[in-house]
Amino acid sequence: MLIKSILKTAQPFLTGRKVRDLVIGISLMAVELDNGFLGVSYVLREGLKSGCSIFPYGQKVIGEEASSIAGWAESGRDNVQRGIGTAVLAAASRAQDMEDVETPDRPFGVDLKKTDTMAMIGFIAPLVQMFSSRVKKLYIFDEGISKCGGFKGEVVLMKEQPRILPHADIVMLSGTSIINGSAEEIISMCEKAREIIMIGASTPMYPEAFLDTPVTILAGSWWKKEYKKELFKKISLACGITELSEYVIKKAVKVSH
């Protein structure tokens, strides 16, 4: 399983670390490790249960071993637990030294062609604007929008993935697919893709963990730890990634197959 490979690869960067702080908003969540490294993950709220006091474990995370909480990315009982685990993995990844492959003419280090068909799993507005005019066709899938609405535009029904993904030249896959466990199934559909890019703050930035997959680029986020207070405050006020842009360090790294 992909998540097992990610956890194994991340272990050296988790060992000896503890969770210092945690904030859970309705759009995003973030953790701080005891070395000041920050990790942000998306809140997949569409699949959460309703009711009061259903996430009592949140307050128990602070002070726990980072490796133990990271394990929730696999064993978590709901999307919040798995999201917290993913945020810990994102924070720990900051300890690595990774070369960024993005250039002004190659977004995420990828060569785009006007003849390309692109599929985006997980609606990311700035990327829709960036790529829609640079490829022949852009298909957008988003489970949350399909269920709850919220995007004024065309989002393809999720059931169309088996028909469309095998013919896509480039696939952009949200890191939230790690949280809901859909990553491997989606990747297996991308039979023709020359580039599969896992993208977003939830992306676990551990290229070695993806060597046995067709994923070619990891495009995640690191965070400026000197702005921890501002970052946590905005997340607590239900802000999304756009409102956090001044605190982000975007990274795009190649998976060297």
Secondary structure, DSSP 8 states (H G I E B T S, - for coil): -HHHHHHHHHHHHHTT-BEEEEEE-SSEEEEEETTS-EEEEE--GGG---SSS--GGGGG-TTSBHHHHHTHHHH-SSHHHHHHHHHHHHHHGGGS------BTTBGGG----TT-EEEEES--HHHHHHHTTTSSEEEEE-HHHHHH---SS--B-GGGHHHHGGG-SEEEEETHHHHTT-HHHHHHH-SS-SEEEEESTT----GGGGTTSS--EEEEEEE-GGGHHHHHHHHHTT--GGGGGGGEEEEEEE---
